[in-house]
Amino acid sequence: MAAKNDDLRVGYDIVFADGATRKIKPLTIRQLRSFMKVMDKMQDLDTEDTTQSMSDEDIDNMVEAAAIALSKVDKELSEDSDALEDALDLRCFGALMAASMGNDPNLDQ
């Protein structure tokens, strides 16, 4: 059974805004529980609407989602929201979300 998930568990290298490359793997079920609670808070955010502005609450939710995705990759960074905000930009956030869901973040580029 484990061999069937080898393609997922390899992970994807993502270069963050702080210049560090981190290998992101899909969320575990335990992480997914927490992650989905945060994503539910973000359901009204229309990522296709280029005129919509983001509130501080939206950004806080993004940082919280990123922290969950990074919790097993870079625990220290995931626990320091200020450092995490400095390590994230919109491009790497999108790639992080894709990779944490098991999708190739490079498909859109």
C-alpha positions as CSV (number, residue, x, y, z in Angstrom):
1,M,0.0,0.0,0.0
2,A,2.8,2.5,0.8
3,A,4.3,2.1,-2.6
4,K,1.0,3.5,-4.1
5,N,1.5,6.8,-2.2
6,D,5.2,7.2,-3.1
7,D,4.4,9.8,-5.7
8,L,2.5,11.9,-3.1
9,R,4.9,11.4,-0.2
10,V,7.9,12.6,-2.2
11,G,6.7,16.2,-1.8
12,Y,7.4,19.4,-3.8
13,D,10.2,21.9,-3.3
14,I,8.8,25.4,-2.9
15,V,11.0,28.5,-2.7
16,F,9.6,30.8,0.0
17,A,9.9,34.6,0.1
18,D,12.7,34.2,2.7
19,G,14.8,32.4,0.0
20,A,14.5,29.1,1.8
21,T,13.4,26.0,-0.2
22,R,11.1,23.7,1.8
23,K,9.9,20.3,0.7
24,I,6.1,20.3,1.1
25,K,4.2,17.0,1.5
26,P,0.4,16.5,1.5
27,L,-1.4,17.0,4.8
28,T,-2.1,14.1,7.0
29,I,-5.7,13.4,8.0
30,R,-4.9,14.9,11.5
31,Q,-3.6,18.1,9.8
32,L,-6.5,18.1,7.4
33,R,-9.0,18.4,10.3
34,S,-7.4,21.6,11.5
35,F,-6.8,22.9,8.0
36,M,-10.4,22.5,6.9
37,K,-11.6,24.5,9.9
38,V,-9.4,27.4,8.7
39,M,-10.5,26.9,5.1
40,D,-14.2,27.1,6.2
41,K,-13.5,30.6,7.5
42,M,-12.0,31.6,4.2
43,Q,-14.9,30.2,2.0
44,D,-16.3,33.7,1.3
45,L,-12.9,34.8,-0.2
46,D,-13.2,34.9,-4.0
47,T,-9.7,34.3,-5.3
48,E,-10.9,34.9,-8.9
49,D,-12.2,38.5,-8.1
50,T,-9.2,40.7,-8.8
51,T,-11.1,43.7,-7.3
52,Q,-11.7,42.1,-3.9
53,S,-9.5,43.3,-1.2
54,M,-8.3,41.1,1.7
55,S,-8.9,41.9,5.3
56,D,-6.5,41.4,8.1
57,E,-8.7,38.5,9.1
58,D,-8.3,36.9,5.7
59,I,-4.5,37.3,5.9
60,D,-4.5,35.8,9.5
61,N,-6.4,32.8,8.1
62,M,-3.9,32.4,5.3
63,V,-1.1,32.5,7.8
64,E,-2.9,30.0,10.0
65,A,-3.5,27.6,7.0
66,A,0.2,28.0,6.0
67,A,1.3,27.2,9.6
68,I,-0.7,24.0,9.6
69,A,0.8,23.0,6.2
70,L,4.3,23.7,7.5
71,S,3.9,22.2,10.9
72,K,5.7,19.0,10.0
73,V,8.1,20.6,7.6
74,D,9.4,23.6,9.5
75,K,7.9,23.5,13.0
76,E,9.9,26.5,14.2
77,L,8.6,28.7,11.4
78,S,5.0,27.4,11.7
79,E,5.0,28.4,15.4
80,D,6.2,32.0,14.7
81,S,3.5,33.9,12.9
82,D,5.7,37.0,12.4
83,A,8.5,35.0,10.8
84,L,5.9,33.1,8.8
85,E,4.4,36.2,7.4
86,D,7.8,37.3,6.3
87,A,8.5,34.0,4.7
88,L,5.3,34.0,2.6
89,D,4.2,35.8,-0.5
90,L,1.2,35.1,-2.6
91,R,3.0,32.9,-5.1
92,C,4.6,30.6,-2.5
93,F,1.3,30.6,-0.5
94,G,-0.6,29.3,-3.5
95,A,2.1,26.7,-4.2
96,L,2.1,25.7,-0.5
97,M,-1.7,25.2,-0.6
98,A,-1.5,23.1,-3.8
99,A,1.3,20.9,-2.5
100,S,-0.3,20.4,0.9
101,M,-3.4,19.1,-1.0
102,G,-1.2,16.7,-2.9
103,N,-1.3,18.7,-6.2
104,D,1.8,19.7,-8.2
105,P,2.2,23.4,-7.5
106,N,4.1,23.8,-10.8
107,L,1.2,22.9,-13.1
108,D,-0.1,26.5,-13.2
109,Q,3.3,28.0,-14.0
